[in-house]
Every structure is written in C-alpha cells, then in structure tokens.
Amino acid sequence: MLPSGERSRITSRSTPVWLQRLSLFVLVLFCVYLGVLVMVLPWWPRIWDHNMYMQAHPRLNAFLHNGAVRGVISGIGLLDIWIGISEAVHYRDYRD
C-alpha cells in the first residue's frame, strides 16, 4: 500500500504532458472568465437591479444592493482570477 502522496505522484506522472497542459489551460480560462463575470455582475444594473428573483424578495434585494455586499462579491471574483493566474504561474510538467 502506497502513501497518499506517493499515489498521487505516480498517477500524475502517467498523464501525458499535452493533457496536463490542456487541463491547465481550461482551468485558467474557466477561473479568469468566471472571476471577471462575478466581479462585474454586481455593478451591471441591467442584470443586478432588474432581476425578477430579487424583485420578488425585497429583503434579499435590499441586502444585495448594499455597496459592501457588492464589493465582497466583486472581491470573490478577483480572488478567482488570482487563483487562475497563480495556477498558470506555478505550473510544472510531470514527465516520465
């Protein structure tokens, strides 16, 4: 029985390099796209202010229109962008 660290190292080495790079590209693209979307949506009035779900729930509407809440949501988007870029910067190929 192999320790968990040894097991993950062996399985990652058996993955082809092109697949590792493709997986990294998709992950970075997804993180940056989702991060920009989450960062911009709270400040986009057409989407954020004229949402039928939020108009049906006035307490939620009042809470989500608070500037601090919008800032926290935008901060989560920035964090997601940072995670995607960090993954790209710290990427290493695992070759046989």
C-alpha positions as CSV (number, residue, x, y, z in Angstrom):
1,M,0.0,0.0,0.0
2,L,1.4,3.4,-1.1
3,P,1.1,6.6,1.0
4,S,-1.4,9.1,-0.5
5,G,1.4,11.5,-1.6
6,E,3.2,8.7,-3.4
7,R,0.0,7.5,-5.1
8,S,-0.9,11.0,-6.4
9,R,2.6,11.5,-7.7
10,I,2.5,8.2,-9.6
11,T,-0.9,8.9,-11.2
12,S,0.1,12.4,-12.2
13,R,3.2,11.1,-13.9
14,S,1.2,8.7,-16.0
15,T,-0.8,11.5,-17.5
16,P,0.6,12.8,-20.9
17,V,2.1,16.2,-20.9
18,W,-0.3,17.6,-23.5
19,L,-3.2,16.6,-21.4
20,Q,-1.7,18.3,-18.3
21,R,-1.2,21.5,-20.3
22,L,-4.7,21.3,-21.8
23,S,-6.2,20.8,-18.4
24,L,-4.2,23.8,-17.1
25,F,-5.4,26.0,-20.0
26,V,-9.0,25.0,-19.4
27,L,-8.7,25.6,-15.7
28,V,-7.1,29.1,-16.1
29,L,-9.6,30.1,-18.8
30,F,-12.5,29.0,-16.6
31,C,-11.2,30.7,-13.5
32,V,-10.5,34.0,-15.3
33,Y,-13.8,34.0,-17.2
34,L,-15.8,33.2,-14.0
35,G,-13.8,35.7,-12.0
36,V,-14.5,38.5,-14.4
37,L,-18.1,37.6,-14.6
38,V,-18.5,37.5,-10.8
39,M,-16.5,40.7,-10.4
40,V,-18.6,42.7,-13.0
41,L,-22.1,41.4,-12.4
42,P,-22.9,43.3,-9.1
43,W,-22.1,46.6,-10.8
44,W,-24.1,45.9,-14.0
45,P,-27.5,47.5,-13.4
46,R,-29.4,45.7,-16.2
47,I,-28.6,42.3,-14.7
48,W,-28.3,43.1,-11.0
49,D,-31.1,45.7,-10.5
50,H,-33.7,44.3,-12.9
51,N,-33.6,40.7,-11.7
52,M,-37.1,39.2,-11.2
53,Y,-35.9,36.9,-8.4
54,M,-34.5,39.8,-6.4
55,Q,-37.6,41.9,-7.0
56,A,-39.8,39.1,-5.7
57,H,-37.8,39.0,-2.4
58,P,-37.5,42.6,-1.1
59,R,-35.3,41.8,1.9
60,L,-32.8,40.0,-0.3
61,N,-33.0,42.9,-2.7
62,A,-32.1,45.4,0.0
63,F,-29.2,43.3,1.2
64,L,-27.7,42.7,-2.2
65,H,-28.0,46.3,-3.2
66,N,-25.7,47.3,-0.3
67,G,-22.4,48.6,-1.6
68,A,-20.3,46.5,0.8
69,V,-22.1,43.3,-0.3
70,R,-21.4,44.1,-3.9
71,G,-17.8,44.8,-3.0
72,V,-17.4,41.4,-1.3
73,I,-18.9,39.7,-4.3
74,S,-16.5,41.5,-6.6
75,G,-13.6,40.6,-4.3
76,I,-14.5,36.9,-4.7
77,G,-14.3,37.4,-8.4
78,L,-10.8,39.0,-8.0
79,L,-9.8,36.1,-5.9
80,D,-10.9,33.6,-8.6
81,I,-8.9,35.5,-11.2
82,W,-5.9,35.4,-8.9
83,I,-6.3,31.6,-8.3
84,G,-6.3,31.0,-12.1
85,I,-3.2,33.2,-12.7
86,S,-1.4,31.6,-9.8
87,E,-2.1,28.1,-11.2
88,A,-0.6,29.2,-14.5
89,V,2.5,30.7,-12.9
90,H,3.2,27.8,-10.6
91,Y,2.6,25.1,-13.3
92,R,5.2,22.3,-13.6
93,D,5.1,19.4,-16.1
94,Y,5.3,15.9,-14.7
95,R,7.2,13.9,-17.2
96,D,8.1,10.2,-17.1
